[in-house]
Amino acid sequence: MVRYKRVNGERVQFTAEEETARDAEESAWATELAAIKERQEKIDALKAKITDGTATHAELLEYTQYDIGAK
């Protein structure tokens, strides 16, 4: 897919280097987003276990580590 940018109000096609750099940025963002989503799903699962009273001591500790930013 061809990408464009604005230079002095003109629409200019990305160079091959800019395309490669942008692809790398998008890949990094997708990887980071997946990690954030996975972390949040883990936190939500731990919260649910705490709420329903089925959390083990290890799970309580793990949730606390997420809560204080140690994980």
N, CA, C and O atoms as a Tripos MOL2 file, in Angstrom:
@<TRIPOS>MOLECULE
protein
  284   283    71     0     0
PROTEIN
NO_CHARGES

@<TRIPOS>ATOM
      1 N           0.8380   -1.1690    0.0000 N.3       1 MET1
      2 CA          0.0000    0.0000    0.0000 C.3       1 MET1
      3 C           0.8930    1.2450    0.0000 C.2       1 MET1
      4 O           1.8200    1.3560    0.8020 O.2       1 MET1
      5 N           0.6110    2.1400   -0.8750 N.am      2 VAL2
      6 CA          1.3910    3.3690   -0.9840 C.3       2 VAL2
      7 C           0.9100    4.3530    0.0820 C.2       2 VAL2
      8 O          -0.2910    4.5360    0.2800 O.2       2 VAL2
      9 N           1.8540    4.9710    0.7530 N.am      3 ARG3
     10 CA          1.5330    5.9800    1.7620 C.3       3 ARG3
     11 C           2.0000    7.3400    1.2580 C.2       3 ARG3
     12 O           2.9190    7.4560    0.4470 O.2       3 ARG3
     13 N           1.3280    8.3550    1.7750 N.am      4 TYR4
     14 CA          1.6560    9.7190    1.3810 C.3       4 TYR4
     15 C           1.8370   10.5820    2.6220 C.2       4 TYR4
     16 O           1.3590   10.2470    3.7050 O.2       4 TYR4
     17 N           2.5240   11.6820    2.4460 N.am      5 LYS5
     18 CA          2.7060   12.6830    3.4960 C.3       5 LYS5
     19 C           2.5160   14.0470    2.8650 C.2       5 LYS5
     20 O           2.4830   14.1820    1.6420 O.2       5 LYS5
     21 N           2.3920   15.0450    3.7040 N.am      6 ARG6
     22 CA          2.2740   16.4270    3.2120 C.3       6 ARG6
     23 C           3.6030   17.1430    3.4060 C.2       6 ARG6
     24 O           4.1660   17.1440    4.5000 O.2       6 ARG6
     25 N           4.0900   17.7440    2.3440 N.am      7 VAL7
     26 CA          5.3000   18.5550    2.3910 C.3       7 VAL7
     27 C           4.9530   19.8900    1.7430 C.2       7 VAL7
     28 O           4.6560   19.9620    0.5510 O.2       7 VAL7
     29 N           4.9970   20.9440    2.5560 N.am      8 ASN8
     30 CA          4.6310   22.2850    2.0660 C.3       8 ASN8
     31 C           3.2710   22.2680    1.3800 C.2       8 ASN8
     32 O           3.0830   22.9000    0.3400 O.2       8 ASN8
     33 N           2.3310   21.5480    1.9620 N.am      9 GLY9
     34 CA          0.9750   21.4940    1.4320 C.3       9 GLY9
     35 C           0.7960   20.5550    0.2510 C.2       9 GLY9
     36 O          -0.3200   20.3920   -0.2430 O.2       9 GLY9
     37 N           1.8650   19.9420   -0.2050 N.am     10 GLU10
     38 CA          1.7960   19.0260   -1.3510 C.3      10 GLU10
     39 C           1.7570   17.5810   -0.8700 C.2      10 GLU10
     40 O           2.4060   17.2370    0.1180 O.2      10 GLU10
     41 N           1.0120   16.7510   -1.5500 N.am     11 ARG11
     42 CA          0.9380   15.3300   -1.2460 C.3      11 ARG11
     43 C           2.1140   14.6280   -1.9190 C.2      11 ARG11
     44 O           2.2390   14.6400   -3.1440 O.2      11 ARG11
     45 N           2.9890   14.0050   -1.0880 N.am     12 VAL12
     46 CA          4.2160   13.3820   -1.5790 C.3      12 VAL12
     47 C           4.2400   11.9250   -1.1360 C.2      12 VAL12
     48 O           3.9370   11.6110    0.0150 O.2      12 VAL12
     49 N           4.5990   11.0480   -2.0500 N.am     13 GLN13
     50 CA          4.6760    9.6220   -1.7370 C.3      13 GLN13
     51 C           5.8670    9.3370   -0.8200 C.2      13 GLN13
     52 O           6.9300    9.9390   -0.9700 O.2      13 GLN13
     53 N           5.6810    8.4080    0.1380 N.am     14 PHE14
     54 CA          6.7800    7.9920    1.0120 C.3      14 PHE14
     55 C           7.8900    7.3710    0.1680 C.2      14 PHE14
     56 O           7.6380    6.7650   -0.8740 O.2      14 PHE14
     57 N           9.1160    7.5370    0.6410 N.am     15 THR15
     58 CA         10.2360    6.8260    0.0230 C.3      15 THR15
     59 C          10.2190    5.3900    0.5300 C.2      15 THR15
     60 O           9.4980    5.0690    1.4750 O.2      15 THR15
     61 N          11.0050    4.5350   -0.0920 N.am     16 ALA16
     62 CA         11.0790    3.1350    0.3470 C.3      16 ALA16
     63 C          11.5560    3.0640    1.8010 C.2      16 ALA16
     64 O          11.0740    2.2300    2.5680 O.2      16 ALA16
     65 N          12.4870    3.9210    2.1800 N.am     17 GLU17
     66 CA         12.9970    3.9360    3.5540 C.3      17 GLU17
     67 C          11.9110    4.3650    4.5360 C.2      17 GLU17
     68 O          11.7930    3.8020    5.6240 O.2      17 GLU17
     69 N          11.1190    5.3640    4.1470 N.am     18 GLU18
     70 CA         10.0260    5.8230    5.0060 C.3      18 GLU18
     71 C           8.9610    4.7450    5.1520 C.2      18 GLU18
     72 O           8.3920    4.5630    6.2280 O.2      18 GLU18
     73 N           8.6960    4.0310    4.0580 N.am     19 GLU19
     74 CA          7.7330    2.9170    4.1070 C.3      19 GLU19
     75 C           8.2110    1.8550    5.0880 C.2      19 GLU19
     76 O           7.4310    1.3680    5.9060 O.2      19 GLU19
     77 N           9.4860    1.4940    5.0090 N.am     20 THR20
     78 CA         10.0620    0.4820    5.8930 C.3      20 THR20
     79 C          10.0000    0.9330    7.3430 C.2      20 THR20
     80 O           9.6460    0.1520    8.2260 O.2      20 THR20
     81 N          10.3420    2.1800    7.5870 N.am     21 ALA21
     82 CA         10.3060    2.7130    8.9470 C.3      21 ALA21
     83 C           8.8860    2.7160    9.4960 C.2      21 ALA21
     84 O           8.6610    2.3690   10.6560 O.2      21 ALA21
     85 N           7.9360    3.1070    8.6660 N.am     22 ARG22
     86 CA          6.5320    3.1410    9.0950 C.3      22 ARG22
     87 C           6.0200    1.7260    9.3710 C.2      22 ARG22
     88 O           5.2950    1.5080   10.3420 O.2      22 ARG22
     89 N           6.3900    0.7790    8.5360 N.am     23 ASP23
     90 CA          5.9990   -0.6210    8.7750 C.3      23 ASP23
     91 C           6.5400   -1.1110   10.1150 C.2      23 ASP23
     92 O           5.8420   -1.8060   10.8530 O.2      23 ASP23
     93 N           7.7770   -0.7500   10.4250 N.am     24 ALA24
     94 CA          8.3860   -1.1470   11.7000 C.3      24 ALA24
     95 C           7.6560   -0.4990   12.8730 C.2      24 ALA24
     96 O           7.4250   -1.1500   13.8920 O.2      24 ALA24
     97 N           7.2920    0.7740   12.7420 N.am     25 GLU25
     98 CA          6.5360    1.4670   13.7890 C.3      25 GLU25
     99 C           5.1960    0.7840   14.0260 C.2      25 GLU25
    100 O           4.8130    0.5420   15.1710 O.2      25 GLU25
    101 N           4.4900    0.4760   12.9550 N.am     26 GLU26
    102 CA          3.1810   -0.1560   13.0790 C.3      26 GLU26
    103 C           3.2910   -1.5390   13.7030 C.2      26 GLU26
    104 O           2.4410   -1.9350   14.5000 O.2      26 GLU26
    105 N           4.3220   -2.2630   13.3470 N.am     27 SER27
    106 CA          4.5470   -3.5820   13.9350 C.3      27 SER27
    107 C           4.8270   -3.4700   15.4350 C.2      27 SER27
    108 O           4.3070   -4.2510   16.2320 O.2      27 SER27
    109 N           5.6450   -2.5000   15.8040 N.am     28 ALA28
    110 CA          5.9530   -2.2850   17.2180 C.3      28 ALA28
    111 C           4.6960   -1.8880   17.9890 C.2      28 ALA28
    112 O           4.4820   -2.3570   19.1070 O.2      28 ALA28
    113 N           3.8700   -1.0330   17.4030 N.am     29 TRP29
    114 CA          2.6240   -0.6340   18.0610 C.3      29 TRP29
    115 C           1.7050   -1.8320   18.2420 C.2      29 TRP29
    116 O           1.0960   -1.9890   19.2990 O.2      29 TRP29
    117 N           1.5990   -2.6750   17.2270 N.am     30 ALA30
    118 CA          0.7380   -3.8560   17.3100 C.3      30 ALA30
    119 C           1.2350   -4.8080   18.3980 C.2      30 ALA30
    120 O           0.4360   -5.3730   19.1450 O.2      30 ALA30
    121 N           2.5420   -4.9810   18.4850 N.am     31 THR31
    122 CA          3.1200   -5.8440   19.5150 C.3      31 THR31
    123 C           2.8410   -5.2750   20.8970 C.2      31 THR31
    124 O           2.4610   -6.0120   21.8060 O.2      31 THR31
    125 N           3.0240   -3.9790   21.0620 N.am     32 GLU32
    126 CA          2.7710   -3.3350   22.3470 C.3      32 GLU32
    127 C           1.2970   -3.4150   22.7190 C.2      32 GLU32
    128 O           0.9600   -3.6790   23.8730 O.2      32 GLU32
    129 N           0.4220   -3.1890   21.7560 N.am     33 LEU33
    130 CA         -1.0110   -3.2660   22.0070 C.3      33 LEU33
    131 C          -1.4130   -4.6720   22.4430 C.2      33 LEU33
    132 O          -2.2230   -4.8250   23.3580 O.2      33 LEU33
    133 N          -0.8630   -5.6910   21.8050 N.am     34 ALA34
    134 CA         -1.1600   -7.0690   22.1820 C.3      34 ALA34
    135 C          -0.6890   -7.3610   23.6030 C.2      34 ALA34
    136 O          -1.3750   -8.0580   24.3510 O.2      34 ALA34
    137 N           0.4710   -6.8380   23.9800 N.am     35 ALA35
    138 CA          0.9910   -7.0430   25.3350 C.3      35 ALA35
    139 C           0.1100   -6.3420   26.3660 C.2      35 ALA35
    140 O          -0.1560   -6.8900   27.4350 O.2      35 ALA35
    141 N          -0.3380   -5.1410   26.0460 N.am     36 ILE36
    142 CA         -1.2240   -4.4040   26.9480 C.3      36 ILE36
    143 C          -2.5410   -5.1530   27.1160 C.2      36 ILE36
    144 O          -3.0520   -5.2850   28.2280 O.2      36 ILE36
    145 N          -3.0840   -5.6390   26.0110 N.am     37 LYS37
    146 CA         -4.3450   -6.3830   26.0580 C.3      37 LYS37
    147 C          -4.1920   -7.6620   26.8840 C.2      37 LYS37
    148 O          -5.0620   -7.9840   27.6930 O.2      37 LYS37
    149 N          -3.1000   -8.3850   26.6840 N.am     38 GLU38
    150 CA         -2.8510   -9.6200   27.4260 C.3      38 GLU38
    151 C          -2.7290   -9.3340   28.9230 C.2      38 GLU38
    152 O          -3.2800  -10.0620   29.7490 O.2      38 GLU38
    153 N          -2.0010   -8.2680   29.2630 N.am     39 ARG39
    154 CA         -1.8420   -7.8920   30.6720 C.3      39 ARG39
    155 C          -3.1940   -7.5560   31.2880 C.2      39 ARG39
    156 O          -3.4920   -7.9950   32.3990 O.2      39 ARG39
    157 N          -4.0200   -6.7810   30.5770 N.am     40 GLN40
    158 CA         -5.3210   -6.3880   31.1080 C.3      40 GLN40
    159 C          -6.2380   -7.5920   31.2730 C.2      40 GLN40
    160 O          -6.9910   -7.6650   32.2440 O.2      40 GLN40
    161 N          -6.1840   -8.5340   30.3390 N.am     41 GLU41
    162 CA         -6.9930   -9.7460   30.4620 C.3      41 GLU41
    163 C          -6.5890  -10.5450   31.7020 C.2      41 GLU41
    164 O          -7.4440  -11.0920   32.3980 O.2      41 GLU41
    165 N          -5.2860  -10.6080   31.9740 N.am     42 LYS42
    166 CA         -4.7920  -11.3110   33.1630 C.3      42 LYS42
    167 C          -5.2830  -10.6150   34.4270 C.2      42 LYS42
    168 O          -5.7440  -11.2740   35.3590 O.2      42 LYS42
    169 N          -5.1880   -9.2970   34.4640 N.am     43 ILE43
    170 CA         -5.6590   -8.5230   35.6120 C.3      43 ILE43
    171 C          -7.1500   -8.7410   35.8230 C.2      43 ILE43
    172 O          -7.5920   -8.9530   36.9520 O.2      43 ILE43
    173 N          -7.9260   -8.6900   34.7490 N.am     44 ASP44
    174 CA         -9.3730   -8.8890   34.8510 C.3      44 ASP44
    175 C          -9.7090  -10.2780   35.3780 C.2      44 ASP44
    176 O         -10.6210  -10.4350   36.1890 O.2      44 ASP44
    177 N          -8.9710  -11.2890   34.9150 N.am     45 ALA45
    178 CA         -9.2060  -12.6610   35.3850 C.3      45 ALA45
    179 C          -8.8750  -12.7720   36.8690 C.2      45 ALA45
    180 O          -9.6060  -13.4140   37.6220 O.2      45 ALA45
    181 N          -7.7820  -12.1520   37.2900 N.am     46 LEU46
    182 CA         -7.4170  -12.1780   38.7060 C.3      46 LEU46
    183 C          -8.4480  -11.4360   39.5540 C.2      46 LEU46
    184 O          -8.8060  -11.8970   40.6380 O.2      46 LEU46
    185 N          -8.9260  -10.2920   39.0690 N.am     47 LYS47
    186 CA         -9.9620   -9.5430   39.7930 C.3      47 LYS47
    187 C         -11.2220  -10.3870   39.9760 C.2      47 LYS47
    188 O         -11.8340  -10.3910   41.0440 O.2      47 LYS47
    189 N         -11.5980  -11.1030   38.9110 N.am     48 ALA48
    190 CA        -12.7920  -11.9450   38.9810 C.3      48 ALA48
    191 C         -12.6240  -13.0330   40.0450 C.2      48 ALA48
    192 O         -13.5610  -13.3200   40.7900 O.2      48 ALA48
    193 N         -11.4490  -13.6320   40.1180 N.am     49 LYS49
    194 CA        -11.1890  -14.6650   41.1190 C.3      49 LYS49
    195 C         -11.1990  -14.0800   42.5320 C.2      49 LYS49
    196 O         -11.6900  -14.7090   43.4700 O.2      49 LYS49
    197 N         -10.6600  -12.8840   42.6740 N.am     50 ILE50
    198 CA        -10.6740  -12.2320   43.9820 C.3      50 ILE50
    199 C         -12.1160  -11.9260   44.3840 C.2      50 ILE50
    200 O         -12.5090  -12.1470   45.5290 O.2      50 ILE50
    201 N         -12.8970  -11.4190   43.4370 N.am     51 THR51
    202 CA        -14.2860  -11.0570   43.7040 C.3      51 THR51
    203 C         -15.1310  -12.2600   44.1090 C.2      51 THR51
    204 O         -15.9520  -12.1700   45.0210 O.2      51 THR51
    205 N         -14.9260  -13.3890   43.4240 N.am     52 ASP52
    206 CA        -15.7540  -14.5560   43.7520 C.3      52 ASP52
    207 C         -15.1530  -15.4350   44.8520 C.2      52 ASP52
    208 O         -15.7240  -16.4650   45.2100 O.2      52 ASP52
    209 N         -14.0070  -15.0280   45.3820 N.am     53 GLY53
    210 CA        -13.4190  -15.7150   46.5200 C.3      53 GLY53
    211 C         -12.6380  -16.9740   46.1970 C.2      53 GLY53
    212 O         -12.3480  -17.7610   47.0980 O.2      53 GLY53
    213 N         -12.2920  -17.1840   44.9400 N.am     54 THR54
    214 CA        -11.5670  -18.4010   44.5620 C.3      54 THR54
    215 C         -10.0800  -18.1710   44.3290 C.2      54 THR54
    216 O          -9.3650  -19.0940   43.9390 O.2      54 THR54
    217 N          -9.6100  -16.9580   44.5630 N.am     55 ALA55
    218 CA         -8.1980  -16.6370   44.3260 C.3      55 ALA55
    219 C          -7.3120  -17.3270   45.3600 C.2      55 ALA55
    220 O          -7.6220  -17.3510   46.5510 O.2      55 ALA55
    221 N          -6.2240  -17.8770   44.8880 N.am     56 THR56
    222 CA         -5.2360  -18.4740   45.7820 C.3      56 THR56
    223 C          -4.3280  -17.3700   46.3200 C.2      56 THR56
    224 O          -4.3710  -16.2280   45.8610 O.2      56 THR56
    225 N          -3.5170  -17.7350   47.2910 N.am     57 HIS57
    226 CA         -2.5610  -16.7720   47.8300 C.3      57 HIS57
    227 C          -1.6160  -16.2840   46.7210 C.2      57 HIS57
    228 O          -1.3140  -15.0930   46.6370 O.2      57 HIS57
    229 N          -1.1610  -17.1980   45.8830 N.am     58 ALA58
    230 CA         -0.2560  -16.8340   44.7830 C.3      58 ALA58
    231 C          -0.9380  -15.8600   43.8190 C.2      58 ALA58
    232 O          -0.2970  -14.9360   43.3190 O.2      58 ALA58
    233 N          -2.2230  -16.0580   43.5550 N.am     59 GLU59
    234 CA         -2.9560  -15.1670   42.6510 C.3      59 GLU59
    235 C          -3.1600  -13.7970   43.2860 C.2      59 GLU59
    236 O          -3.1020  -12.7790   42.5960 O.2      59 GLU59
    237 N          -3.3970  -13.7640   44.5880 N.am     60 LEU60
    238 CA         -3.5030  -12.4760   45.2810 C.3      60 LEU60
    239 C          -2.1850  -11.7150   45.1990 C.2      60 LEU60
    240 O          -2.1630  -10.5060   44.9650 O.2      60 LEU60
    241 N          -1.1010  -12.4330   45.3950 N.am     61 LEU61
    242 CA          0.2180  -11.8220   45.2910 C.3      61 LEU61
    243 C           0.4660  -11.3070   43.8710 C.2      61 LEU61
    244 O           0.9620  -10.1970   43.6800 O.2      61 LEU61
    245 N           0.1140  -12.1240   42.8860 N.am     62 GLU62
    246 CA          0.3040  -11.7110   41.4920 C.3      62 GLU62
    247 C          -0.5160  -10.4600   41.1730 C.2      62 GLU62
    248 O          -0.0230   -9.5420   40.5170 O.2      62 GLU62
    249 N          -1.7720  -10.4250   41.6400 N.am     63 TYR63
    250 CA         -2.6070   -9.2490   41.4010 C.3      63 TYR63
    251 C          -1.9800   -8.0140   42.0480 C.2      63 TYR63
    252 O          -1.9500   -6.9390   41.4490 O.2      63 TYR63
    253 N          -1.4830   -8.1730   43.2660 N.am     64 THR64
    254 CA         -0.8460   -7.0640   43.9640 C.3      64 THR64
    255 C           0.3590   -6.5620   43.1750 C.2      64 THR64
    256 O           0.5900   -5.3560   43.0930 O.2      64 THR64
    257 N           1.1230   -7.4770   42.5970 N.am     65 GLN65
    258 CA          2.2810   -7.0710   41.8070 C.3      65 GLN65
    259 C           1.8600   -6.2650   40.5780 C.2      65 GLN65
    260 O           2.5110   -5.2830   40.2230 O.2      65 GLN65
    261 N           0.7770   -6.6780   39.9340 N.am     66 TYR66
    262 CA          0.2580   -5.8850   38.8190 C.3      66 TYR66
    263 C          -0.2020   -4.5120   39.3100 C.2      66 TYR66
    264 O           0.0580   -3.4870   38.6790 O.2      66 TYR66
    265 N          -0.8900   -4.5210   40.4500 N.am     67 ASP67
    266 CA         -1.4840   -3.2900   40.9830 C.3      67 ASP67
    267 C          -0.4210   -2.2600   41.3320 C.2      67 ASP67
    268 O          -0.6360   -1.0660   41.1180 O.2      67 ASP67
    269 N           0.7110   -2.6860   41.8580 N.am     68 ILE68
    270 CA          1.7420   -1.7100   42.2480 C.3      68 ILE68
    271 C           2.7540   -1.4430   41.1190 C.2      68 ILE68
    272 O           3.6800   -0.6480   41.2790 O.2      68 ILE68
    273 N           2.5600   -2.1160   39.9860 N.am     69 GLY69
    274 CA          3.4300   -1.8710   38.8400 C.3      69 GLY69
    275 C           4.6980   -2.7030   38.8330 C.2      69 GLY69
    276 O           5.6340   -2.4050   38.0910 O.2      69 GLY69
    277 N           4.7370   -3.7520   39.6590 N.am     70 ALA70
    278 CA          5.9210   -4.6100   39.6870 C.3      70 ALA70
    279 C           5.9310   -5.5990   38.5380 C.2      70 ALA70
    280 O           6.9410   -6.2640   38.3080 O.2      70 ALA70
    281 N           4.8410   -5.7080   37.8220 N.am     71 LYS71
    282 CA          4.7330   -6.5970   36.6550 C.3      71 LYS71
    283 C           4.2400   -5.8220   35.4730 C.2      71 LYS71
    284 O           4.0790   -6.3840   34.3900 O.2      71 LYS71
@<TRIPOS>BOND
     1     1     2 1
     2     2     3 1
     3     3     4 2
     4     3     5 am
     5     5     6 1
     6     6     7 1
     7     7     8 2
     8     7     9 am
     9     9    10 1
    10    10    11 1
    11    11    12 2
    12    11    13 am
    13    13    14 1
    14    14    15 1
    15    15    16 2
    16    15    17 am
    17    17    18 1
    18    18    19 1
    19    19    20 2
    20    19    21 am
    21    21    22 1
    22    22    23 1
    23    23    24 2
    24    23    25 am
    25    25    26 1
    26    26    27 1
    27    27    28 2
    28    27    29 am
    29    29    30 1
    30    30    31 1
    31    31    32 2
    32    31    33 am
    33    33    34 1
    34    34    35 1
    35    35    36 2
    36    35    37 am
    37    37    38 1
    38    38    39 1
    39    39    40 2
    40    39    41 am
    41    41    42 1
    42    42    43 1
    43    43    44 2
    44    43    45 am
    45    45    46 1
    46    46    47 1
    47    47    48 2
    48    47    49 am
    49    49    50 1
    50    50    51 1
    51    51    52 2
    52    51    53 am
    53    53    54 1
    54    54    55 1
    55    55    56 2
    56    55    57 am
    57    57    58 1
    58    58    59 1
    59    59    60 2
    60    59    61 am
    61    61    62 1
    62    62    63 1
    63    63    64 2
    64    63    65 am
    65    65    66 1
    66    66    67 1
    67    67    68 2
    68    67    69 am
    69    69    70 1
    70    70    71 1
    71    71    72 2
    72    71    73 am
    73    73    74 1
    74    74    75 1
    75    75    76 2
    76    75    77 am
    77    77    78 1
    78    78    79 1
    79    79    80 2
    80    79    81 am
    81    81    82 1
    82    82    83 1
    83    83    84 2
    84    83    85 am
    85    85    86 1
    86    86    87 1
    87    87    88 2
    88    87    89 am
    89    89    90 1
    90    90    91 1
    91    91    92 2
    92    91    93 am
    93    93    94 1
    94    94    95 1
    95    95    96 2
    96    95    97 am
    97    97    98 1
    98    98    99 1
    99    99   100 2
   100    99   101 am
   101   101   102 1
   102   102   103 1
   103   103   104 2
   104   103   105 am
   105   105   106 1
   106   106   107 1
   107   107   108 2
   108   107   109 am
   109   109   110 1
   110   110   111 1
   111   111   112 2
   112   111   113 am
   113   113   114 1
   114   114   115 1
   115   115   116 2
   116   115   117 am
   117   117   118 1
   118   118   119 1
   119   119   120 2
   120   119   121 am
   121   121   122 1
   122   122   123 1
   123   123   124 2
   124   123   125 am
   125   125   126 1
   126   126   127 1
   127   127   128 2
   128   127   129 am
   129   129   130 1
   130   130   131 1
   131   131   132 2
   132   131   133 am
   133   133   134 1
   134   134   135 1
   135   135   136 2
   136   135   137 am
   137   137   138 1
   138   138   139 1
   139   139   140 2
   140   139   141 am
   141   141   142 1
   142   142   143 1
   143   143   144 2
   144   143   145 am
   145   145   146 1
   146   146   147 1
   147   147   148 2
   148   147   149 am
   149   149   150 1
   150   150   151 1
   151   151   152 2
   152   151   153 am
   153   153   154 1
   154   154   155 1
   155   155   156 2
   156   155   157 am
   157   157   158 1
   158   158   159 1
   159   159   160 2
   160   159   161 am
   161   161   162 1
   162   162   163 1
   163   163   164 2
   164   163   165 am
   165   165   166 1
   166   166   167 1
   167   167   168 2
   168   167   169 am
   169   169   170 1
   170   170   171 1
   171   171   172 2
   172   171   173 am
   173   173   174 1
   174   174   175 1
   175   175   176 2
   176   175   177 am
   177   177   178 1
   178   178   179 1
   179   179   180 2
   180   179   181 am
   181   181   182 1
   182   182   183 1
   183   183   184 2
   184   183   185 am
   185   185   186 1
   186   186   187 1
   187   187   188 2
   188   187   189 am
   189   189   190 1
   190   190   191 1
   191   191   192 2
   192   191   193 am
   193   193   194 1
   194   194   195 1
   195   195   196 2
   196   195   197 am
   197   197   198 1
   198   198   199 1
   199   199   200 2
   200   199   201 am
   201   201   202 1
   202   202   203 1
   203   203   204 2
   204   203   205 am
   205   205   206 1
   206   206   207 1
   207   207   208 2
   208   207   209 am
   209   209   210 1
   210   210   211 1
   211   211   212 2
   212   211   213 am
   213   213   214 1
   214   214   215 1
   215   215   216 2
   216   215   217 am
   217   217   218 1
   218   218   219 1
   219   219   220 2
   220   219   221 am
   221   221   222 1
   222   222   223 1
   223   223   224 2
   224   223   225 am
   225   225   226 1
   226   226   227 1
   227   227   228 2
   228   227   229 am
   229   229   230 1
   230   230   231 1
   231   231   232 2
   232   231   233 am
   233   233   234 1
   234   234   235 1
   235   235   236 2
   236   235   237 am
   237   237   238 1
   238   238   239 1
   239   239   240 2
   240   239   241 am
   241   241   242 1
   242   242   243 1
   243   243   244 2
   244   243   245 am
   245   245   246 1
   246   246   247 1
   247   247   248 2
   248   247   249 am
   249   249   250 1
   250   250   251 1
   251   251   252 2
   252   251   253 am
   253   253   254 1
   254   254   255 1
   255   255   256 2
   256   255   257 am
   257   257   258 1
   258   258   259 1
   259   259   260 2
   260   259   261 am
   261   261   262 1
   262   262   263 1
   263   263   264 2
   264   263   265 am
   265   265   266 1
   266   266   267 1
   267   267   268 2
   268   267   269 am
   269   269   270 1
   270   270   271 1
   271   271   272 2
   272   271   273 am
   273   273   274 1
   274   274   275 1
   275   275   276 2
   276   275   277 am
   277   277   278 1
   278   278   279 1
   279   279   280 2
   280   279   281 am
   281   281   282 1
   282   282   283 1
   283   283   284 2
@<TRIPOS>SUBSTRUCTURE
     1 MET1         2 RESIDUE 1 A MET
     2 VAL2         6 RESIDUE 1 A VAL
     3 ARG3        10 RESIDUE 1 A ARG
     4 TYR4        14 RESIDUE 1 A TYR
     5 LYS5        18 RESIDUE 1 A LYS
     6 ARG6        22 RESIDUE 1 A ARG
     7 VAL7        26 RESIDUE 1 A VAL
     8 ASN8        30 RESIDUE 1 A ASN
     9 GLY9        34 RESIDUE 1 A GLY
    10 GLU10       38 RESIDUE 1 A GLU
    11 ARG11       42 RESIDUE 1 A ARG
    12 VAL12       46 RESIDUE 1 A VAL
    13 GLN13       50 RESIDUE 1 A GLN
    14 PHE14       54 RESIDUE 1 A PHE
    15 THR15       58 RESIDUE 1 A THR
    16 ALA16       62 RESIDUE 1 A ALA
    17 GLU17       66 RESIDUE 1 A GLU
    18 GLU18       70 RESIDUE 1 A GLU
    19 GLU19       74 RESIDUE 1 A GLU
    20 THR20       78 RESIDUE 1 A THR
    21 ALA21       82 RESIDUE 1 A ALA
    22 ARG22       86 RESIDUE 1 A ARG
    23 ASP23       90 RESIDUE 1 A ASP
    24 ALA24       94 RESIDUE 1 A ALA
    25 GLU25       98 RESIDUE 1 A GLU
    26 GLU26      102 RESIDUE 1 A GLU
    27 SER27      106 RESIDUE 1 A SER
    28 ALA28      110 RESIDUE 1 A ALA
    29 TRP29      114 RESIDUE 1 A TRP
    30 ALA30      118 RESIDUE 1 A ALA
    31 THR31      122 RESIDUE 1 A THR
    32 GLU32      126 RESIDUE 1 A GLU
    33 LEU33      130 RESIDUE 1 A LEU
    34 ALA34      134 RESIDUE 1 A ALA
    35 ALA35      138 RESIDUE 1 A ALA
    36 ILE36      142 RESIDUE 1 A ILE
    37 LYS37      146 RESIDUE 1 A LYS
    38 GLU38      150 RESIDUE 1 A GLU
    39 ARG39      154 RESIDUE 1 A ARG
    40 GLN40      158 RESIDUE 1 A GLN
    41 GLU41      162 RESIDUE 1 A GLU
    42 LYS42      166 RESIDUE 1 A LYS
    43 ILE43      170 RESIDUE 1 A ILE
    44 ASP44      174 RESIDUE 1 A ASP
    45 ALA45      178 RESIDUE 1 A ALA
    46 LEU46      182 RESIDUE 1 A LEU
    47 LYS47      186 RESIDUE 1 A LYS
    48 ALA48      190 RESIDUE 1 A ALA
    49 LYS49      194 RESIDUE 1 A LYS
    50 ILE50      198 RESIDUE 1 A ILE
    51 THR51      202 RESIDUE 1 A THR
    52 ASP52      206 RESIDUE 1 A ASP
    53 GLY53      210 RESIDUE 1 A GLY
    54 THR54      214 RESIDUE 1 A THR
    55 ALA55      218 RESIDUE 1 A ALA
    56 THR56      222 RESIDUE 1 A THR
    57 HIS57      226 RESIDUE 1 A HIS
    58 ALA58      230 RESIDUE 1 A ALA
    59 GLU59      234 RESIDUE 1 A GLU
    60 LEU60      238 RESIDUE 1 A LEU
    61 LEU61      242 RESIDUE 1 A LEU
    62 GLU62      246 RESIDUE 1 A GLU
    63 TYR63      250 RESIDUE 1 A TYR
    64 THR64      254 RESIDUE 1 A THR
    65 GLN65      258 RESIDUE 1 A GLN
    66 TYR66      262 RESIDUE 1 A TYR
    67 ASP67      266 RESIDUE 1 A ASP
    68 ILE68      270 RESIDUE 1 A ILE
    69 GLY69      274 RESIDUE 1 A GLY
    70 ALA70      278 RESIDUE 1 A ALA
    71 LYS71      282 RESIDUE 1 A LYS
